[in-house]
Amino acid sequence: MESVDRRPFVQALAGDKRKQVCNILQDLIFTEEHMQKFMSTFEEQINYANNPNESEQKKSDLWWGYTYVSGVLQGNENGKYIGLDLGGTHFRIILVEFVNGIAETTTKYFNIHRQLLTGPCEKVFDQIAASIQTFLHDEEVRNDKPIPLGFTFSFPSEQTSLKHCTIKTWTKSFQCTTGVGLDPLSPAVNVVARIGDSTGTLMASIYADKQCTASLILGTGSNACIVEDRARYKRVSTEDAHSDKILVDVEWGALGDNGCLDFYKNEFEREINKFSNHPDSYTLEKSFSGMYIGELVRLCLVKLIDNKALFNGKSSKKLDTRWSLNAKSVASIESETDGSNNNTLNVLKEFDLHGDDKSVTEEDIALVKEVCYLVSQRGAYIVASALAVLLKRMEKKEISVGIDGSLYEHHPNYHKHMMEVLNKLLPDVKVKLFLLKDGSGEGAAFVAAVAMNDLEKHH
């Protein structure tokens, strides 16, 4: 949150250049004022979303959805459960076998046939059903009755019960011509739960750490899920819940679609929005998620070049191409801590900015690193500010947060930046962030186990 002109690299620049670089990089700073206003805005949006009055709900772009998951594993579960995780162009089937609350898992990945991505969705579910049959056969699973299945479905949808949802839209690589139907799934299984990826991650995180009350997805996109006091949840009725705690899917990616976050947007974020696949939607994600972080860096580098502050004002065709720089390259540059410049030079070579008859100065290299650092820090500060609002609601002294997603996993400084903000904003709370890789599928099986326990208890 320091001012750019206090950064050691910037202070070492010559007078005119320092001023020029400062003017451009200052836009990357998420200031103390931004942070406080962001948090109060997010709280206000939660209050609108959590209101039983539909006209109030419409003032917020948060879904704040009741997941119909009301309870966690008790530690005495037995039996077999299946988790199915459908997200991108592949899906995972996870067999979980409990013995006295201890889970043994077996996972297998399947690719969806490319031609099915643009046809009727029933064909996709036919493939999934056949794959489940194959999986059970290959694993020699014998069961007297259909195995309970939890289904993590990572597409925008409206939950109407634990078992049912309505798709709002297909996203990512899917362009199916029809809506979803869960019936085509195999008769060898019994679909007892349909959840989102952050809900699955939270269930798996709670199994890994009993202090866990929140989960984040920090990858190509972003989302959060929290354990909420049932008494505080007002958006829809929770009378079917058999616990005083429920799981709430925050669905925060669209926060700001209504303009409430415009106050902190810089020119790079505004340009990303303009040229993205979905202008004016999923606004929050455009400040930090894995899909956009590379483009944020690229736009800033191009502006520095245009102002003759980088590479002597000379760009390359590849760097001038939108979406050409990705999160992996940013993480690679950020991972250099030993004074080496190899990763940065490799990325610059890839963009035809170094090598053969082109050479870059030490100052150029340092400036590229500085941009990657500041863009990454800004994004992590925004995420951590949002997370702090959710954790503050819990009024606990010790909280763990399970995080899944490639950005958090592979970016070397994201965890550190987030902890800086959380320690500052929540000085009296001991916060632990931990990576929980691929937890959403396993979590779906855990939700199936909880649902079956619930059924047995109350019927």
Secondary structure, 3 states (H helix, E strand, C coil): CCCHHHCHHHHCCCHHHHHHHHHHHHHHCCCHHHHHHHHHHHHHHHHHHCCCCHHHHCCCCCCCEECCCCCCCCCCCCEEEEEEEECCCEEEEEEEEEECCEEEEEEEEEECCHHHHHCCHHHHHHHHHHHHHHHHHHCCCCCCCCEEEEEEECCCEEECCCCCEEECCCCCCCCCCCCCCCCCCCCCEEEEEEECHHHHHHHHHHHHCCCEEEEEEECCCEEEEEEEEHHHCCCCCCCCCCCCEEEEECCCCCCCCCCCCHHHCCHHHHHHHHHCCCCCCCCHHHHCCCCCHHHHHHHHHHHHHHCCCCHHHCCCCCCCCCCCCCHHHHHHHHCCCCCCCHHHHHHHHHCCCCECCECCCHHHHHHHHHHHHHHHHHHHHHHHHHHHHHHHHHCCCEEEEEEECHHHHHCCCHHHHHHHHHHHHCCCCEEEEEECCCHHHHHHHHHHHHHHHHHHHHC
